[in-house]
Amino acid sequence: MTTSSSGVFPAVRMRRLRATAWRRRLVRETVLTANDLVQPLFIIEGTGVRQPIKSLPGVERLAIDLAITAAKEAESLGIPALALFPVIDGALKDDQGREAVNPKNLLCRAVAAIKKAVPDIGIICDVALDPYTTHGHDGIFDGDDVINDATVAVLVKQALVLAEAGCDVVAPSDMMDGRIGAIRRAFEERGFVNTMILSYAVKYASAFYGPFRDAVGSKATLGPKGKQTYQMDPANTDEALREAALDVAEGADLIMVKPGLPYLDVIAAVKAHINVPVLAYQVSGEYAMLAHAASNGAFDRAAATLESLLAMKRAGASAIFTYAAIDVARALAGKS
C-alpha cells in the first residue's frame, strides 16, 4: 500500500469520503455478510428440550429436533455452516472418553439428522475428548499429563465416526502434535477425500473459554489444572505461525485462531504466513462479555457485536464462528 505525498489540507479533505452513507458504502474496504458466519449449536438429548445457559445470555442447549429448526433458519439467512457441540450425559463419561468413538453417540445422531433435514448446510464438528472425559481434558492422561500419541490414536477414530455420520468438516481442537496428518491419512485410506479438516492450530490457553465449558459440562470436572501443556501461551505469536505452518503441511484445509478479538494481531500474522483460509472464533467469553456489558447499558449490543466481527474480518478472517451468527444474519437481512 502506498501513500501519496502530494496534496495537503484544504485540497485534501478526508471527510469528503465520509460525508454521506452512500459514499461510505462506496469506499468501504471490508464487508461482513452472512456468508462469513458459522453458528455454533449445543446439542442435548431429548425431544423439544431447550436449556438456557446462564453464562451465555441468549444461548441455549437444544435437542436435535430444535437444532434442525435452527439449522433451517440459518440456511434461510445464508449462513453456510453450523458447528455442533454435544452435551454428554455424565453417566457416559469416563477417563478415556470412550463415548467419543461410539458411532451412535449424540453428536453422530445429530449430524445425521441435520444433514437429512437440511442437506445443503455445512456441518462442522470438534475432534477432542473434553466433552466425553470425566476430567474435562482434551486427551488421555498418563500420570499428571495428557499423553500425545495415545490421544491422537483416539482422535483419529473419533474423526472417522464423525465423517461416517456425514460431518463435512472435522475440527481437531485438542492441540495434540501430529493429529492433522494422522487424521488426513485415515481419511484418504477410508475414502473420505472430500471431508475437510479445520485445524485449531492456534488455540490459546485462554480465560475466555469459561462459558463454553459451562455449556458442555466440562468446567466442573476440569479442576484447577489447566490446559497449558497443550494449548498455547497467550504471550506467543511466532509459535502460532509455526503451529499453523505445520498443520497446513500435514493436510489441514482451514486454520482456526481462537479466541478472536483479543488476538487480531495473530489472525493477521497467520493470514500473511500461510496460503489456506484462516478462521476466527468469537469465543464464549467474548460473546458473554459483550452481552453483559450491553445489558448494563455500556453500548448497543447489536452494534458492538457487528463491530467486533468486522474487526476479525478486517484482520484477515475468512469466516467467523459466533454464537450471534443467526442474530447478525437477521440484522444484515433487515429482519431483526
N, C-alpha and C positions, 0 to 999 in steps of 0.2 A: 504494500500500500504506500503510495506517495502522497506527499502533502505539498501543494503549490506554495511557493514562497512569494508569489506576486499577489497583490490585492490586499488592501487594508481597509479598516473601517474609515469612512462610511460606505466605500464602494462595496465592501463585503459585509453583509448583514446576515449572520447565520439564522436569525429568527425568521427570515423570509420563508425558509423551508418548513417552519412550524406554525405558520400564521393561521392555517385553516385545516380542518380534518382531512379534506381530500389531498392536500399537499403532504401531510404526514403519512397518509396511506401510500401515496405515490412513491415516496423515497424510503419507505420502511425496509430496513436491512434484514430483519429476522421476523418470520411469521410462524405462529403456532396454530396448528389445525388439529382436528380430531384424529387425523392420520398419525400424529406424533405421540398418541397416548396409549397406554396399556392400563387396563383396570384390574387391580388385584381383587380377588374374592376369597373369603374364608369359608370353607365348606364343613358342615357338620352333618351328623346322622339325623335321620327322621324325615318326615314329610310335613311341609308347611311350617317348618320351625325357623324362627329367626331370633337371634340373641344379640342385643346391643352390647357393644364393647365400651366399657366406661372410660377407658383411657384413650379411645379413638372416637371422638364425638361424630355421630352420623354414620359410623361404620358398623355393620352387623355381621355376625356369623349366619350363614344361610344353608338351609337344607338344599339338596340337589335340585328339587323342583323349583325352588325360588331362585337358585343360581341360574337355571335355564331362563327364567323370566328376565333376570338381569342381563344375561348374555344376549337375548333378543333385543333388548333396548340398546345395549352397547353397539350391536351391529347396525341397528337402525340409525344411530347417530354417527356412524362412520368410524367407530373405534375398531382398529384392526385385530386386537388380540386381548385375551384375558390371561392373568396369572393366577393360578389356583393354589391355595394353601390349605391343607387339611387340619382339622382339629380332632385329634385322635383320642378315643376313649382311653383313660388311664389303665384300664384292665388289659389293653392290647400293647402297652409299652413294656419294654424290657431293656436291659443294659446293652443289648446288641442291636436294637432297632429292627428286629426281625419282621415286623409288620410292614416295613417299607418295601419288602420284596414279595409281598403277597399280591398276586395278580388280581385278587378280588377285594383289595383294600378300598377304603373310602375314596381315595384320590383317583384310583383307576376307574372305579364305577362312575365318579363324577365326570371324568374325561370322556368316557364312552357315551354317557347320557347327553352331555352338552354337544359333543360332535354330531350325535344323531339328530338332535333337535335344531342345531344351528351349525350346519356343516361348514359354512364359509368363514367362520370366525376362528382365528388362531388360538391355540391353547398352549400356554407355557407353564411348565411345572418345575419347581425346585427339585434338585437332586441333592439331598442332605438328610441326615438321620435325626436332627434335633426334634422334629415333631413326634418321633417314634421312640425316643430313648427315655428311660426313667431319670437319667442325669441331665437331660436337656442340652447335651453337646452334639456336635455335628458328626461325630465318629465314634469309634470303638476305643475303649480305654484299655491300657495295659499299665497297671500301677497308677501313677498320678498324671498321666498324659494320654492324649489321643494318639493312637498309632496310625501312621500314614498308610502303609501299603495294604494292611488288612482292611482298613476302612475303604480304600479305593476299590478293592475287590467287591465289597458290598454295594458301593455306589454304582458300579457297572451293572450289577444285577437289577438295582432299582431303576436305572435309566432304561434298561431293556423292557421291564414290565410296563413302564410308562409309555414307551414307544409302541409296544404291542397294544396298549389300550387306546391309542390314537393320538397321543400327545404330539404336537407339531414341533415343539421346541423344548428340549430339556435344558435346565439351567442349574448346573452344578454351583451351589452357593457355599460349599463346605470349606473351600480354600486348602484342600489337600494337594500336595505336589503330584503331578503326573496323571491326574484323573481325566483330563481332557483327552489326552492321547489314548488312554485305556478305553474310554467310552467310544471314541471315534472308531477305534479298531473293532470293537464289538459290534457297532452299528454296521460297519462295512461287511463284516463276516455274516451278520444276520439279515442283510438286505435292506436295512433302514438308511439308504443312501441319501434320502431327502429330508431326514429328520435333522433339524438344526441343533447346534449346541450354542447356547448363550452362556458364556463363562463369566461368573462373578470373579473375574480375575483380580479386581481391585476392590476388595471388601475390607473396610477398616474396622478395627475393634472399637466400635463407636458406642457412646452413651445414648444415641438416638434410636436404638432398636427396642427400647423398653416396652412401648405399647404393642408392638408386633408379638413380643414374647408373651405378653398377657393374652393376646388374641388366640395364639395356638397352644397356650398352656405349658410353655417350657420355662417361663420365668421362675415359677415357684420351685422347680426342681433343679435349676441351674446352680443355685448356691453361690457362695462368694467367689469361687474360682471362675475367672472369666475365660475368654477365648483368645487371649493374647498370643498363645503359642502357635495359632494357625491363622487368625485374622491379622490384618496389617496394622502397624503402628501409625497413628494419625499424624505423626511428625514427618513421614517419609513420602517423597514424590518419585525419586529415582527408582526406588523399589517397585513402585506402581508400574513404571514403564517396562521394567524387566519382567514383571509378572504378566503383563498384557502381551508382550512380545513372545514369551514362552508359550502361552496358551494359543495364540494365533498359529505359531509353528506346529503345535500339536493337533490343530484342526478345528479350533473354535471359529464359528461363523460370525459371532457377535460378541462384544465385550461389554461388561457392566462395570460402572463405577458407582459405589454405594458407601455412604449416603451421597446426596446430590448437592444441595445448596451450600453446605459448608466446604465442599470440595470442588468448586467451579474451576479452580486453577488446575486441579488434577484432570478433570474432564478435558479441558483444553489441551493439556500436555499429552494425554493419551491419544486424543484425536489427531494431534500433529505427528505422533510417533508411529502409529500403525495404520494399515490400509483396509481395515474392516469397520463396519458401523459400530459406534460407541453409544451405549445406552446409559441413562442415569436413573436412579431410583430416589424419588422423593419419599424417604422412609417414614415410618410411623411417627417417630418423634418430631420430624419436621412438620408433617401434616397436623399432628396434635398441637404443636406449638402455635401454628397459625390459627387453628380453630379456637384454642383457649384465649389467645390474645384478642381475636376478633370478638369473642363473646363478652370480653371485658371492655369493649369499646376502643381498643387500641387502633383499629383500622377497619376498613371494609374487607370482609373475608374473601369475597369473590375477586376483588381487585388485587389483593395481596397474593392470593393463590396463583392467579394468572401471571402476575409479575414474576413470582418465584420460578414458575415453569418456563417462562420466556427466557429467564436468565440461564437456565440449564441448556435450552435450545441454542441460545446465543454462544454459550461456551463451547458448543460442538456436539451436543447430544442429538443423535438421530431419532431417538424415541425416549419417552419418559414413563416409568411406572409411577402412578399416583393414585391414591385412594379417592381422589377427587375427579378422576377421569370422566365419569358419566356426567357429573355436575358441570364440569368445564365444557364438555362437548355440547351439553344442552345450552349453556350460555353462548358458546360460539355460534350455535344454530339459531339463536334468538328464542329459545324455548324455555328459558329459566324464569 
